[in-house]
Amino acid sequence: MSVRMETIAASPLAASKPVRQGSRVWGKWGLRVIALTYLTVMLLLPLAAVVTDGLSGGLGGLWSDISRPAAWAALVLTLWTAAVMTVINTVMGVLTAYVLVRYKFRGRSLVNALIDIPFAIPTLVTGLMLVLLYGPQTAVGSFLKNNFGWQIIFAPPGIILALLFVSFPFVVRTLQPVLMEIDIDQEDAARTLGASGWMTFRRVLLPAIAPAVITGALLSFARALGEFGSIIIVAGNFPLRSQTAAVYVLTQIESDSQRSASAMSVVLLAIAFCLVFVVDVIQRRQEQNHV
Amino acid sequence: MYSAKGFLPKLLIGIVLAYLGVLIFLPIAAIVQGAFSKGIDALLEAFSDPTLWQAFVLSIELAIAAVIVNAIFGTIVAWVLVRQNFFGKGFFNALIDLPFVVSPVITGYMIILLFGRQGWLAPFVNAANVKIAFDVPGMLLVTVFVSLPFVVREVMPVLREIGTEPEQAAHTLGASGWRTFWRVTLPGIRWGLLYGISLTLARALGEFGGVLVAGGAVSGKTETATLFIYRAIEERQNIAAYGVALILAVISFVVLIGMEVLRKRTDLEVGS
């Protein structure tokens, strides 16, 4: 009986209106074809063009393009600045999400709204802001330079600052919903049992939020590897010194060195693919745990 | 939620506020100060440059076109990924996020590789006698690519939350697929869709690296507002650069406030 009910629910009026059922199947397949064609043409085809071009000289050719000093320096600079940003961003992101979810204070909803600003502001504008604030001619910039010998703009610290700005929302926004789900009682219980604040965080909170923290951190790292608009303004374009991988790709395109541009693109894409894949695996595992 | 009493909560809140202040507030204050540093007359004079307005118009045209394309196809993609099961679904689902992590420069480069002189699709493009690479159509493709995930990612959870029952009920009552979409599906996802559209709009207006590579940044022709800023910096027209940057920042701020309102609506509806 229940089986019959389900069949009826799944294909209502199937027997009485065969024409409509036919148009429904057509619609189902039509939409699927449209969706997959769109994704294939818009995403897969362009990616395939770069990957094919980058691998046209084989892996050996790719390696000889990437191991050239300017390319290698750009890749190393990109990776280490992104790594430093990720560490700072993760710590501050966890702290910000925790404070926003757990504490009541004045201006909380305003701060919460402002978290998304870096997503909304064009990254080129971000770069310009940082140059205006920390550039060599500005009050803050000359103060830091004269008193501490720190150069921010056209140097790695500027790159890290720009990356921190553009990727700030990633960790906060992945973590907030997870923190909201976790019952505050668990933390209270740990504290009542005599655990210190740090111990409560490490033993109770951290295990629960770890997947979300890792997801946010990986996404911000992946996002940082490709960042361009803010970097070209903040770091300028000095090969071997402040040229990042994305800026390197631009200079290679502009000087018609298609091979080196494609080689660096393939390396960046490969790293991004791996990171997105790991994030996808973590998220699927999370969803399974929830069900 | 705890009230912020005691030393530790106050310290933590203080650290967060100080960090946000230095990271986000100070730079914004710097651009406002920069734009008005030579007085309002200098700013207005910088705005009288006709290429600036051409750049703004192109930016807005590209953003609106990208919004239309991604709203329509993004909704279809979201619906297919949530409501249907097929081989390779996981692959396509993971693919959606790639534009978030692919460098815009590489996105622009892809367009050149596909449609440039020796590109894969160059024969077709030449046969149809249209210009895509180094022109506005190529810039549009870049803009659509970089903003593709937003509508899909915002609509998918809403569709999942609504479930299939309303759509099936409409169908049982004899509504056509088209009618079901307009009367049942669309009203259900409208806030999520609008939220996705605002993100698409903000991202499209701010695109820089991709349109630089794909369009070539020819002033008055393929120059968007962000590309205008870049040229203004290189030509040392600082006030013009800061002014346009400030306008873009203000637009993002308005979009952001709109997003916040929309998010509260979506939360309310999904929550109930």
Interface residues (C-beta under 8 A of the other chain):
Chain A: A9 P12 L13 R20 S23 R24 G27 K28 L31 R32 I34 A35 L36 Y38 L39 M42 L43 L44 L45 P46 L47 A49 V50 D53 M92 L95 T96 Y98 V99 L100 V101 R102 Y103 K104 F105 V111 A113 L114 D116 I117 P118 F119 A120 I121 P122 T123 L124 V125 T126 L128 M129 L130 L132 L133 T138 L161 L164 F165 F168 I184 G197 L219 A222 R223 L225 G226 E227 F228 G229 I232 I233 A245 A246 V247 V249 L250 I253 A261 S262 S265 L268 L269 A272 F273 L275 V276 F277 V279 D280
Chain B: M1 Y2 S3 A4 L8 P9 L12 I13 I15 V16 L17 Y19 L20 L23 I24 L26 P27 I28 A30 I31 Q33 G34 F73 I76 V77 W79 V80 L81 Q84 F86 G90 F92 N93 A94 L95 I96 D97 L98 P99 F100 V101 V102 S103 P104 V105 I106 T107 Y109 M110 I111 I112 L113 L114 G119 W120 L141 V144 F145 L148 Q168 H171 T172 G174 S176 G177 L199 A202 R203 L205 G206 E207 F208 G209 L212 V213 T226 I229 Y230 I233 A241 Y242 A245 L248 A249 S252 F253 V255 L256 I257 M259 E260
